[in-house]
Amino acid sequence: MTDLSVANTANQPAFDVDSIRRDFPILSQQVNGKPLVYLDNGASAQKPAAVLDAMDRYYREMHSNVHRGAHTLGDRATAAFEGARETVRSFLNAESTREIIWTRGTTEAINLVANGLAPRLRAGDEILVTHMEHHANIVPWQMVAERTGAKVVPIQVTPAGELDLDSFHSLLNDRTRVLALTHVSNVLGTVNPVMELVGEAKKRGVLTLLDGAQAVPHYQPDVQALDCDFYVFSSHKLFGPTGIGVLYGKAELLEAMPPYQGGGEMIERVSFERTTWNVLPYKFEAGTPAIAEAVGLGAAIDYLGRLDRQAMEAAESALLARANDLVATVPGMEIIGTAAKKVPVMSFKIAGLHPSDIGTLLDQQGIAIRTGHHCAMPLMDFYGVPGTARASFAFYNTLDEVEQLFTALQKIQRLFA
Ligand SMILES: *Cc1c(COP(=O)(O)O)cnc(C)c1O
């Protein structure tokens, strides 16, 4: 296997991809008679044994409902659950665990914020999004806009797949109330200049939400440095379990927002005359939460914390660089999204081939990629394509796998284009 070891200055062990791969049991299997090459990490990432073991141990040794305080198991479950919240707080560098709300994922987190901000929106107000958003950061705002008479306005994208900053500056105006934008594009891999855009928005008193679903698998965001009002992500793209995600929000804004769902846990006191809300973060966590999943997400973040971040980012850059170098070896192949600053995500088309056929033919070789509109139809319209093929890499992928992808693409192009 190609050596992906990257030396580092901190005197820590080098980034050893072979040993890292052994932490992910699912990777060492054959698919369609070939060793699995998993390049669909942008859709969902695989889980290290540390996550599986943490969830297994939780169910075997400490499961009970949380926050009931009636017995020992309940105390253990609560400690594990709230411990995971502290792990997420530390990962994001949030000020307080009161600002960390568990949701089902990015989608639910954005719906929660959109609903929570609805009472502040009036007819004619504007919600700025971008042309490269995932549907999860478009549709909830459209639904709230419909209710309130506000308008959803997209910032334009350049042909290279970067945000058009002139478009941003011309659209940011006195009617703008919210700027909701993706930190990293799931289709293009573009890393947006979020610090700068949040700063500009704040100068005008505009509330800011960053969709971090594709950013957190590659970077560790610092919400205090970013100074965004809300930051959201999903566990399953961060090597944790499905069914849980995170909403970070500034405490004073969360305090001012109405609850999202009603039920148990989110109340202080219920009577038929008057019901009052629980304190943060529980005000937004109606019902029994995803306890084992929170524990699993905490374990995923702990696992990442044991890796050498700098070496991991260098290894990911090397994967993307190798892929870019090999594009010229496939006649008619074109990359969609050539921003200067990218995570290792490669959307592409090949002349004469439908994206879904590329996906099926690669799958026959054991190579998993994603094809289709990637929940970003407006962006597909912008590029005038029905969909793209997308290979998205994680730190456990190897240069050897990048080469296998291109060898397979060369063959597919030769035989079918
Ligand atoms: C995946 C994704 C979402 C939606 O995440 P869910 O886990 O499906 O809720 C939103 N935004 C971006 C950028 C994504 O990649």
The ligand as a Gaussian input file, in Angstrom:
#p B3LYP/6-31G(d) Opt

LIG

0 1
 C      -25.540000      16.156000       4.957000
 C      -25.711000      17.621000       4.987000
 C      -26.820000      18.204000       5.596000
 C      -27.940000      17.398000       6.186000
 O      -27.478000      16.563000       7.190000
 P      -28.463000      15.468000       7.839000
 O      -27.532000      14.611000       8.626000
 O      -29.081000      14.732000       6.683000
 O      -29.453000      16.191000       8.661000
 C      -26.902000      19.565000       5.610000
 N      -25.939000      20.324000       5.098000
 C      -24.846000      19.808000       4.511000
 C      -23.799000      20.710000       3.960000
 C      -24.710000      18.431000       4.430000
 O      -23.641000      17.905000       3.843000

